[in-house]
Amino acid sequence: MKQGTIELIFFALIFLSLQFWWIRMTIKNGRTGEVDKWGQKATKKKLNELEKAKQDLEKIFRS
């Protein structure tokens, strides 16, 4: 074996495992729908509250 082969294999395995993890999390987040900035699933109640606050602010700025 040439020098550095084991290290390259080690880094390749780490890289592939991180890629697999990243793709899995991307698919999982796509299935769960909306997520907030902390990665938690946004509930309909939170979305409705945000929409109401947005409409209230729009009314204020239109006046």
N, CA, C and O atoms as a Maestro MAE file, in Angstrom:
{
 s_m_m2io_version
 :::
 2.0.0
}

f_m_ct {
 s_m_title
 :::
 protein
 m_atom[252] {
  # First column is atom index #
  i_m_mmod_type
  r_m_x_coord
  r_m_y_coord
  r_m_z_coord
  i_m_residue_number
  s_m_chain_name
  s_m_pdb_residue_name
  s_m_pdb_atom_name
  i_m_atomic_number
  :::
  1 25 0.836 -1.186 0.000 1 A "MET " " N  " 7
  2 3 0.000 0.000 0.000 1 A "MET " " CA " 6
  3 2 0.879 1.246 0.000 1 A "MET " " C  " 6
  4 15 1.921 1.312 0.652 1 A "MET " " O  " 8
  5 25 0.416 2.214 -0.749 2 A "LYS " " N  " 7
  6 3 1.159 3.464 -0.793 2 A "LYS " " CA " 6
  7 2 0.809 4.301 0.429 2 A "LYS " " C  " 6
  8 15 -0.228 4.107 1.064 2 A "LYS " " O  " 8
  9 25 1.697 5.232 0.738 3 A "GLN " " N  " 7
  10 3 1.498 6.096 1.893 3 A "GLN " " CA " 6
  11 2 0.290 7.006 1.666 3 A "GLN " " C  " 6
  12 15 0.178 7.641 0.618 3 A "GLN " " O  " 8
  13 25 -0.611 7.068 2.646 4 A "GLY " " N  " 7
  14 3 -1.766 7.932 2.579 4 A "GLY " " CA " 6
  15 2 -3.030 7.245 2.091 4 A "GLY " " C  " 6
  16 15 -4.088 7.874 2.066 4 A "GLY " " O  " 8
  17 25 -2.959 6.003 1.711 5 A "THR " " N  " 7
  18 3 -4.140 5.295 1.201 5 A "THR " " CA " 6
  19 2 -5.195 5.136 2.282 5 A "THR " " C  " 6
  20 15 -6.378 5.363 2.028 5 A "THR " " O  " 8
  21 25 -4.794 4.758 3.458 6 A "ILE " " N  " 7
  22 3 -5.740 4.551 4.558 6 A "ILE " " CA " 6
  23 2 -6.419 5.870 4.925 6 A "ILE " " C  " 6
  24 15 -7.622 5.905 5.182 6 A "ILE " " O  " 8
  25 25 -5.641 6.951 4.948 7 A "GLU " " N  " 7
  26 3 -6.221 8.250 5.269 7 A "GLU " " CA " 6
  27 2 -7.240 8.687 4.223 7 A "GLU " " C  " 6
  28 15 -8.291 9.225 4.569 7 A "GLU " " O  " 8
  29 25 -6.936 8.461 2.944 8 A "LEU " " N  " 7
  30 3 -7.872 8.819 1.884 8 A "LEU " " CA " 6
  31 2 -9.153 7.995 1.976 8 A "LEU " " C  " 6
  32 15 -10.245 8.526 1.772 8 A "LEU " " O  " 8
  33 25 -9.035 6.726 2.278 9 A "ILE " " N  " 7
  34 3 -10.217 5.877 2.446 9 A "ILE " " CA " 6
  35 2 -11.037 6.367 3.630 9 A "ILE " " C  " 6
  36 15 -12.265 6.428 3.555 9 A "ILE " " O  " 8
  37 25 -10.371 6.715 4.714 10 A "PHE " " N  " 7
  38 3 -11.045 7.216 5.904 10 A "PHE " " CA " 6
  39 2 -11.826 8.490 5.596 10 A "PHE " " C  " 6
  40 15 -12.991 8.599 5.979 10 A "PHE " " O  " 8
  41 25 -11.217 9.444 4.919 11 A "PHE " " N  " 7
  42 3 -11.887 10.694 4.571 11 A "PHE " " CA " 6
  43 2 -13.008 10.467 3.561 11 A "PHE " " C  " 6
  44 15 -14.032 11.148 3.618 11 A "PHE " " O  " 8
  45 25 -12.832 9.526 2.642 12 A "ALA " " N  " 7
  46 3 -13.892 9.215 1.684 12 A "ALA " " CA " 6
  47 2 -15.109 8.642 2.395 12 A "ALA " " C  " 6
  48 15 -16.240 8.991 2.057 12 A "ALA " " O  " 8
  49 25 -14.899 7.774 3.365 13 A "LEU " " N  " 7
  50 3 -16.011 7.205 4.124 13 A "LEU " " CA " 6
  51 2 -16.736 8.280 4.933 13 A "LEU " " C  " 6
  52 15 -17.965 8.279 5.002 13 A "LEU " " O  " 8
  53 25 -15.990 9.188 5.541 14 A "ILE " " N  " 7
  54 3 -16.614 10.289 6.286 14 A "ILE " " CA " 6
  55 2 -17.416 11.170 5.333 14 A "ILE " " C  " 6
  56 15 -18.546 11.550 5.638 14 A "ILE " " O  " 8
  57 25 -16.839 11.492 4.191 15 A "PHE " " N  " 7
  58 3 -17.527 12.331 3.215 15 A "PHE " " CA " 6
  59 2 -18.827 11.681 2.745 15 A "PHE " " C  " 6
  60 15 -19.866 12.339 2.694 15 A "PHE " " O  " 8
  61 25 -18.775 10.405 2.404 16 A "LEU " " N  " 7
  62 3 -19.966 9.708 1.933 16 A "LEU " " CA " 6
  63 2 -21.033 9.614 3.013 16 A "LEU " " C  " 6
  64 15 -22.223 9.736 2.722 16 A "LEU " " O  " 8
  65 25 -20.618 9.397 4.253 17 A "SER " " N  " 7
  66 3 -21.600 9.322 5.334 17 A "SER " " CA " 6
  67 2 -22.254 10.681 5.565 17 A "SER " " C  " 6
  68 15 -23.457 10.740 5.817 17 A "SER " " O  " 8
  69 25 -21.500 11.768 5.487 18 A "LEU " " N  " 7
  70 3 -22.084 13.104 5.632 18 A "LEU " " CA " 6
  71 2 -23.021 13.436 4.474 18 A "LEU " " C  " 6
  72 15 -24.054 14.073 4.677 18 A "LEU " " O  " 8
  73 25 -22.669 13.012 3.270 19 A "GLN " " N  " 7
  74 3 -23.543 13.232 2.123 19 A "GLN " " CA " 6
  75 2 -24.855 12.477 2.296 19 A "GLN " " C  " 6
  76 15 -25.931 13.019 2.042 19 A "GLN " " O  " 8
  77 25 -24.759 11.225 2.728 20 A "PHE " " N  " 7
  78 3 -25.958 10.416 2.965 20 A "PHE " " CA " 6
  79 2 -26.825 11.068 4.028 20 A "PHE " " C  " 6
  80 15 -28.042 11.144 3.863 20 A "PHE " " O  " 8
  81 25 -26.225 11.545 5.123 21 A "TRP " " N  " 7
  82 3 -26.975 12.205 6.198 21 A "TRP " " CA " 6
  83 2 -27.654 13.468 5.684 21 A "TRP " " C  " 6
  84 15 -28.822 13.711 5.989 21 A "TRP " " O  " 8
  85 25 -26.932 14.278 4.904 22 A "TRP " " N  " 7
  86 3 -27.464 15.531 4.393 22 A "TRP " " CA " 6
  87 2 -28.654 15.287 3.464 22 A "TRP " " C  " 6
  88 15 -29.667 15.979 3.573 22 A "TRP " " O  " 8
  89 25 -28.552 14.325 2.560 23 A "ILE " " N  " 7
  90 3 -29.643 14.010 1.646 23 A "ILE " " CA " 6
  91 2 -30.844 13.493 2.419 23 A "ILE " " C  " 6
  92 15 -31.980 13.857 2.115 23 A "ILE " " O  " 8
  93 25 -30.607 12.647 3.419 24 A "ARG " " N  " 7
  94 3 -31.697 12.100 4.218 24 A "ARG " " CA " 6
  95 2 -32.431 13.206 4.966 24 A "ARG " " C  " 6
  96 15 -33.661 13.199 5.020 24 A "ARG " " O  " 8
  97 25 -31.697 14.161 5.547 25 A "MET " " N  " 7
  98 3 -32.325 15.256 6.269 25 A "MET " " CA " 6
  99 2 -33.076 16.188 5.319 25 A "MET " " C  " 6
  100 15 -34.132 16.711 5.673 25 A "MET " " O  " 8
  101 25 -32.543 16.398 4.126 26 A "THR " " N  " 7
  102 3 -33.215 17.237 3.135 26 A "THR " " CA " 6
  103 2 -34.549 16.626 2.738 26 A "THR " " C  " 6
  104 15 -35.552 17.334 2.650 26 A "THR " " O  " 8
  105 25 -34.571 15.340 2.501 27 A "ILE " " N  " 7
  106 3 -35.811 14.655 2.141 27 A "ILE " " CA " 6
  107 2 -36.785 14.684 3.302 27 A "ILE " " C  " 6
  108 15 -37.977 14.923 3.110 27 A "ILE " " O  " 8
  109 25 -36.285 14.443 4.504 28 A "LYS " " N  " 7
  110 3 -37.145 14.438 5.687 28 A "LYS " " CA " 6
  111 2 -37.781 15.808 5.898 28 A "LYS " " C  " 6
  112 15 -38.979 15.880 6.174 28 A "LYS " " O  " 8
  113 25 -37.030 16.887 5.780 29 A "ASN " " N  " 7
  114 3 -37.572 18.239 5.962 29 A "ASN " " CA " 6
  115 2 -38.557 18.579 4.860 29 A "ASN " " C  " 6
  116 15 -39.505 19.325 5.103 29 A "ASN " " O  " 8
  117 25 -38.368 18.066 3.674 30 A "GLY " " N  " 7
  118 3 -39.303 18.317 2.593 30 A "GLY " " CA " 6
  119 2 -40.641 17.646 2.830 30 A "GLY " " C  " 6
  120 15 -41.679 18.164 2.418 30 A "GLY " " O  " 8
  121 25 -40.628 16.513 3.482 31 A "ARG " " N  " 7
  122 3 -41.865 15.785 3.747 31 A "ARG " " CA " 6
  123 2 -42.659 16.391 4.890 31 A "ARG " " C  " 6
  124 15 -43.888 16.324 4.890 31 A "ARG " " O  " 8
  125 25 -41.981 16.980 5.861 32 A "THR " " N  " 7
  126 3 -42.683 17.492 7.035 32 A "THR " " CA " 6
  127 2 -43.319 18.843 6.778 32 A "THR " " C  " 6
  128 15 -44.141 19.291 7.577 32 A "THR " " O  " 8
  129 25 -42.970 19.499 5.702 33 A "GLY " " N  " 7
  130 3 -43.578 20.787 5.384 33 A "GLY " " CA " 6
  131 2 -42.764 21.939 5.924 33 A "GLY " " C  " 6
  132 15 -41.535 21.889 5.975 33 A "GLY " " O  " 8
  133 25 -43.472 22.981 6.327 34 A "GLU " " N  " 7
  134 3 -42.825 24.207 6.776 34 A "GLU " " CA " 6
  135 2 -42.061 23.977 8.077 34 A "GLU " " C  " 6
  136 15 -42.551 23.320 8.996 34 A "GLU " " O  " 8
  137 25 -40.859 24.528 8.135 35 A "VAL " " N  " 7
  138 3 -40.070 24.480 9.361 35 A "VAL " " CA " 6
  139 2 -39.642 25.893 9.702 35 A "VAL " " C  " 6
  140 15 -39.444 26.723 8.814 35 A "VAL " " O  " 8
  141 25 -39.501 26.165 10.987 36 A "ASP " " N  " 7
  142 3 -39.055 27.484 11.403 36 A "ASP " " CA " 6
  143 2 -37.535 27.555 11.348 36 A "ASP " " C  " 6
  144 15 -36.884 26.605 10.911 36 A "ASP " " O  " 8
  145 25 -36.972 28.661 11.783 37 A "LYS " " N  " 7
  146 3 -35.531 28.847 11.643 37 A "LYS " " CA " 6
  147 2 -34.715 27.933 12.540 37 A "LYS " " C  " 6
  148 15 -33.505 27.814 12.349 37 A "LYS " " O  " 8
  149 25 -35.341 27.284 13.510 38 A "TRP " " N  " 7
  150 3 -34.634 26.337 14.362 38 A "TRP " " CA " 6
  151 2 -34.815 24.895 13.902 38 A "TRP " " C  " 6
  152 15 -34.352 23.971 14.570 38 A "TRP " " O  " 8
  153 25 -35.474 24.694 12.784 39 A "GLY " " N  " 7
  154 3 -35.663 23.369 12.241 39 A "GLY " " CA " 6
  155 2 -36.857 22.627 12.798 39 A "GLY " " C  " 6
  156 15 -37.051 21.450 12.493 39 A "GLY " " O  " 8
  157 25 -37.658 23.291 13.606 40 A "GLN " " N  " 7
  158 3 -38.850 22.660 14.165 40 A "GLN " " CA " 6
  159 2 -40.012 22.813 13.191 40 A "GLN " " C  " 6
  160 15 -40.084 23.792 12.448 40 A "GLN " " O  " 8
  161 25 -40.906 21.855 13.201 41 A "LYS " " N  " 7
  162 3 -42.050 21.911 12.302 41 A "LYS " " CA " 6
  163 2 -42.992 23.035 12.732 41 A "LYS " " C  " 6
  164 15 -43.384 23.119 13.896 41 A "LYS " " O  " 8
  165 25 -43.343 23.879 11.796 42 A "ALA " " N  " 7
  166 3 -44.254 24.981 12.078 42 A "ALA " " CA " 6
  167 2 -45.683 24.454 12.086 42 A "ALA " " C  " 6
  168 15 -46.093 23.725 11.183 42 A "ALA " " O  " 8
  169 25 -46.421 24.822 13.095 43 A "THR " " N  " 7
  170 3 -47.807 24.364 13.193 43 A "THR " " CA " 6
  171 2 -48.728 25.341 12.484 43 A "THR " " C  " 6
  172 15 -48.358 26.484 12.214 43 A "THR " " O  " 8
  173 25 -49.919 24.880 12.191 44 A "LYS " " N  " 7
  174 3 -50.906 25.743 11.525 44 A "LYS " " CA " 6
  175 2 -51.252 26.940 12.398 44 A "LYS " " C  " 6
  176 15 -51.487 28.038 11.893 44 A "LYS " " O  " 8
  177 25 -51.282 26.723 13.725 45 A "LYS " " N  " 7
  178 3 -51.611 27.815 14.641 45 A "LYS " " CA " 6
  179 2 -50.574 28.934 14.527 45 A "LYS " " C  " 6
  180 15 -50.924 30.114 14.473 45 A "LYS " " O  " 8
  181 25 -49.299 28.552 14.490 46 A "LYS " " N  " 7
  182 3 -48.249 29.558 14.366 46 A "LYS " " CA " 6
  183 2 -48.348 30.276 13.037 46 A "LYS " " C  " 6
  184 15 -48.168 31.492 12.968 46 A "LYS " " O  " 8
  185 25 -48.633 29.529 11.977 47 A "LEU " " N  " 7
  186 3 -48.743 30.150 10.660 47 A "LEU " " CA " 6
  187 2 -49.912 31.112 10.614 47 A "LEU " " C  " 6
  188 15 -49.813 32.186 10.020 47 A "LEU " " O  " 8
  189 25 -51.024 30.735 11.239 48 A "ASN " " N  " 7
  190 3 -52.187 31.627 11.257 48 A "ASN " " CA " 6
  191 2 -51.900 32.886 12.070 48 A "ASN " " C  " 6
  192 15 -52.317 33.979 11.685 48 A "ASN " " O  " 8
  193 25 -51.196 32.745 13.180 49 A "GLU " " N  " 7
  194 3 -50.842 33.916 13.991 49 A "GLU " " CA " 6
  195 2 -49.932 34.850 13.203 49 A "GLU " " C  " 6
  196 15 -50.084 36.070 13.266 49 A "GLU " " O  " 8
  197 25 -48.991 34.281 12.465 50 A "LEU " " N  " 7
  198 3 -48.101 35.102 11.657 50 A "LEU " " CA " 6
  199 2 -48.866 35.818 10.550 50 A "LEU " " C  " 6
  200 15 -48.611 36.988 10.265 50 A "LEU " " O  " 8
  201 25 -49.795 35.117 9.935 51 A "GLU " " N  " 7
  202 3 -50.591 35.733 8.880 51 A "GLU " " CA " 6
  203 2 -51.437 36.877 9.430 51 A "GLU " " C  " 6
  204 15 -51.569 37.916 8.782 51 A "GLU " " O  " 8
  205 25 -52.011 36.697 10.619 52 A "LYS " " N  " 7
  206 3 -52.821 37.742 11.231 52 A "LYS " " CA " 6
  207 2 -51.956 38.957 11.573 52 A "LYS " " C  " 6
  208 15 -52.357 40.096 11.332 52 A "LYS " " O  " 8
  209 25 -50.780 38.713 12.129 53 A "ALA " " N  " 7
  210 3 -49.875 39.813 12.458 53 A "ALA " " CA " 6
  211 2 -49.448 40.548 11.189 53 A "ALA " " C  " 6
  212 15 -49.340 41.775 11.186 53 A "ALA " " O  " 8
  213 25 -49.208 39.805 10.122 54 A "LYS " " N  " 7
  214 3 -48.834 40.420 8.850 54 A "LYS " " CA " 6
  215 2 -49.949 41.321 8.333 54 A "LYS " " C  " 6
  216 15 -49.692 42.435 7.876 54 A "LYS " " O  " 8
  217 25 -51.183 40.839 8.405 55 A "GLN " " N  " 7
  218 3 -52.308 41.646 7.936 55 A "GLN " " CA " 6
  219 2 -52.497 42.890 8.790 55 A "GLN " " C  " 6
  220 15 -52.813 43.960 8.269 55 A "GLN " " O  " 8
  221 25 -52.305 42.756 10.110 56 A "ASP " " N  " 7
  222 3 -52.413 43.927 10.983 56 A "ASP " " CA " 6
  223 2 -51.363 44.977 10.632 56 A "ASP " " C  " 6
  224 15 -51.668 46.169 10.579 56 A "ASP " " O  " 8
  225 25 -50.143 44.542 10.395 57 A "LEU " " N  " 7
  226 3 -49.079 45.478 10.026 57 A "LEU " " CA " 6
  227 2 -49.352 46.130 8.679 57 A "LEU " " C  " 6
  228 15 -49.074 47.315 8.495 57 A "LEU " " O  " 8
  229 25 -49.892 45.369 7.741 58 A "GLU " " N  " 7
  230 3 -50.227 45.942 6.439 58 A "GLU " " CA " 6
  231 2 -51.303 47.018 6.576 58 A "GLU " " C  " 6
  232 15 -51.247 48.044 5.898 58 A "GLU " " O  " 8
  233 25 -52.276 46.787 7.449 59 A "LYS " " N  " 7
  234 3 -53.305 47.802 7.683 59 A "LYS " " CA " 6
  235 2 -52.713 49.070 8.271 59 A "LYS " " C  " 6
  236 15 -53.096 50.175 7.886 59 A "LYS " " O  " 8
  237 25 -51.786 48.917 9.197 60 A "ILE " " N  " 7
  238 3 -51.146 50.075 9.826 60 A "ILE " " CA " 6
  239 2 -50.355 50.872 8.795 60 A "ILE " " C  " 6
  240 15 -50.440 52.099 8.759 60 A "ILE " " O  " 8
  241 25 -49.588 50.181 7.959 61 A "PHE " " N  " 7
  242 3 -48.747 50.878 6.991 61 A "PHE " " CA " 6
  243 2 -49.540 51.488 5.849 61 A "PHE " " C  " 6
  244 15 -49.082 52.449 5.230 61 A "PHE " " O  " 8
  245 25 -50.718 50.953 5.555 62 A "ARG " " N  " 7
  246 3 -51.562 51.537 4.504 62 A "ARG " " CA " 6
  247 2 -52.187 52.841 4.949 62 A "ARG " " C  " 6
  248 15 -52.454 53.719 4.129 62 A "ARG " " O  " 8
  249 25 -52.421 52.973 6.239 63 A "SER " " N  " 7
  250 3 -53.096 54.165 6.769 63 A "SER " " CA " 6
  251 2 -52.212 55.386 6.715 63 A "SER " " C  " 6
  252 15 -52.630 56.469 7.123 63 A "SER " " O  " 8
  :::
 }
 m_bond[251] {
  # First column is bond index #
  i_m_from
  i_m_to
  i_m_order
  :::
  1 1 2 1
  2 2 3 1
  3 3 4 2
  4 3 5 1
  5 5 6 1
  6 6 7 1
  7 7 8 2
  8 7 9 1
  9 9 10 1
  10 10 11 1
  11 11 12 2
  12 11 13 1
  13 13 14 1
  14 14 15 1
  15 15 16 2
  16 15 17 1
  17 17 18 1
  18 18 19 1
  19 19 20 2
  20 19 21 1
  21 21 22 1
  22 22 23 1
  23 23 24 2
  24 23 25 1
  25 25 26 1
  26 26 27 1
  27 27 28 2
  28 27 29 1
  29 29 30 1
  30 30 31 1
  31 31 32 2
  32 31 33 1
  33 33 34 1
  34 34 35 1
  35 35 36 2
  36 35 37 1
  37 37 38 1
  38 38 39 1
  39 39 40 2
  40 39 41 1
  41 41 42 1
  42 42 43 1
  43 43 44 2
  44 43 45 1
  45 45 46 1
  46 46 47 1
  47 47 48 2
  48 47 49 1
  49 49 50 1
  50 50 51 1
  51 51 52 2
  52 51 53 1
  53 53 54 1
  54 54 55 1
  55 55 56 2
  56 55 57 1
  57 57 58 1
  58 58 59 1
  59 59 60 2
  60 59 61 1
  61 61 62 1
  62 62 63 1
  63 63 64 2
  64 63 65 1
  65 65 66 1
  66 66 67 1
  67 67 68 2
  68 67 69 1
  69 69 70 1
  70 70 71 1
  71 71 72 2
  72 71 73 1
  73 73 74 1
  74 74 75 1
  75 75 76 2
  76 75 77 1
  77 77 78 1
  78 78 79 1
  79 79 80 2
  80 79 81 1
  81 81 82 1
  82 82 83 1
  83 83 84 2
  84 83 85 1
  85 85 86 1
  86 86 87 1
  87 87 88 2
  88 87 89 1
  89 89 90 1
  90 90 91 1
  91 91 92 2
  92 91 93 1
  93 93 94 1
  94 94 95 1
  95 95 96 2
  96 95 97 1
  97 97 98 1
  98 98 99 1
  99 99 100 2
  100 99 101 1
  101 101 102 1
  102 102 103 1
  103 103 104 2
  104 103 105 1
  105 105 106 1
  106 106 107 1
  107 107 108 2
  108 107 109 1
  109 109 110 1
  110 110 111 1
  111 111 112 2
  112 111 113 1
  113 113 114 1
  114 114 115 1
  115 115 116 2
  116 115 117 1
  117 117 118 1
  118 118 119 1
  119 119 120 2
  120 119 121 1
  121 121 122 1
  122 122 123 1
  123 123 124 2
  124 123 125 1
  125 125 126 1
  126 126 127 1
  127 127 128 2
  128 127 129 1
  129 129 130 1
  130 130 131 1
  131 131 132 2
  132 131 133 1
  133 133 134 1
  134 134 135 1
  135 135 136 2
  136 135 137 1
  137 137 138 1
  138 138 139 1
  139 139 140 2
  140 139 141 1
  141 141 142 1
  142 142 143 1
  143 143 144 2
  144 143 145 1
  145 145 146 1
  146 146 147 1
  147 147 148 2
  148 147 149 1
  149 149 150 1
  150 150 151 1
  151 151 152 2
  152 151 153 1
  153 153 154 1
  154 154 155 1
  155 155 156 2
  156 155 157 1
  157 157 158 1
  158 158 159 1
  159 159 160 2
  160 159 161 1
  161 161 162 1
  162 162 163 1
  163 163 164 2
  164 163 165 1
  165 165 166 1
  166 166 167 1
  167 167 168 2
  168 167 169 1
  169 169 170 1
  170 170 171 1
  171 171 172 2
  172 171 173 1
  173 173 174 1
  174 174 175 1
  175 175 176 2
  176 175 177 1
  177 177 178 1
  178 178 179 1
  179 179 180 2
  180 179 181 1
  181 181 182 1
  182 182 183 1
  183 183 184 2
  184 183 185 1
  185 185 186 1
  186 186 187 1
  187 187 188 2
  188 187 189 1
  189 189 190 1
  190 190 191 1
  191 191 192 2
  192 191 193 1
  193 193 194 1
  194 194 195 1
  195 195 196 2
  196 195 197 1
  197 197 198 1
  198 198 199 1
  199 199 200 2
  200 199 201 1
  201 201 202 1
  202 202 203 1
  203 203 204 2
  204 203 205 1
  205 205 206 1
  206 206 207 1
  207 207 208 2
  208 207 209 1
  209 209 210 1
  210 210 211 1
  211 211 212 2
  212 211 213 1
  213 213 214 1
  214 214 215 1
  215 215 216 2
  216 215 217 1
  217 217 218 1
  218 218 219 1
  219 219 220 2
  220 219 221 1
  221 221 222 1
  222 222 223 1
  223 223 224 2
  224 223 225 1
  225 225 226 1
  226 226 227 1
  227 227 228 2
  228 227 229 1
  229 229 230 1
  230 230 231 1
  231 231 232 2
  232 231 233 1
  233 233 234 1
  234 234 235 1
  235 235 236 2
  236 235 237 1
  237 237 238 1
  238 238 239 1
  239 239 240 2
  240 239 241 1
  241 241 242 1
  242 242 243 1
  243 243 244 2
  244 243 245 1
  245 245 246 1
  246 246 247 1
  247 247 248 2
  248 247 249 1
  249 249 250 1
  250 250 251 1
  251 251 252 2
  :::
 }
}
